[in-house]
Amino acid sequence: MGFHPLDWLVILAIGLLIFGPKAIQSVARNAGKTVGHAKEAKDKLLAELPMEELNSVRENISRIPMSPQQAAMMLLTPEQQRDQDKQKKETPQAPEKVETPLEMKQGTQAQETSSPAS
């Protein structure tokens, strides 16, 4: 549940009466500087992160079993089989074409007309 803009106006007016305009101005300036420093620190941290290593860790996390059954299956299944299963999941397979009733009807009509009449 947030504050309504009118609530903020009342809070600001009470703060102005209690502290005065100079104090509120310095608090706002310090808050702005703090936000600016936080953004700079975030950007610096993101620039220093080794993204390649993080991506490799992310790939390996998917191989960690989440239940005892998965752990047992991973121990019983050879690594080669797991790689093949992984490749099967990654390669998209074309769906089989399913004939609609209209196509089926047209196909039977074409067969009837192409067969020689006796």
Phi, psi and omega in degrees: 000125184258179178270143175280151179304328178293325177297317179297322179296318179294316179298316179297319179295319179294318177297321179296319179292321184283310188263333182093163185292326183293318181294318179295322178297317181290324177296316179296319179297315179296322178295319178296318178296319180297317178296319178298317178296320179297319178296319178297318180296320179297313180298319179296317180296316180295327179290330183273346183291136176279095186295327180296317180294321179296322178294320179293323177295318180299321178293322181285334180296327181294341180272356180281126181290142182259352179216163178298328179294318178295322179295317179296319180295321180292325178288325182278332182273128178296155182298325180297319179295322178297319179297319179295318178298320180296318179295322179297321180290327183281328181275122179287138179256142179286133179289148179290145180281126178252127181284138176278163179302326179293317179295323179295318180295317179295323179295319180289326178293321179294322179293321180294320183284331182278341180281140182290139180274143181266000000 
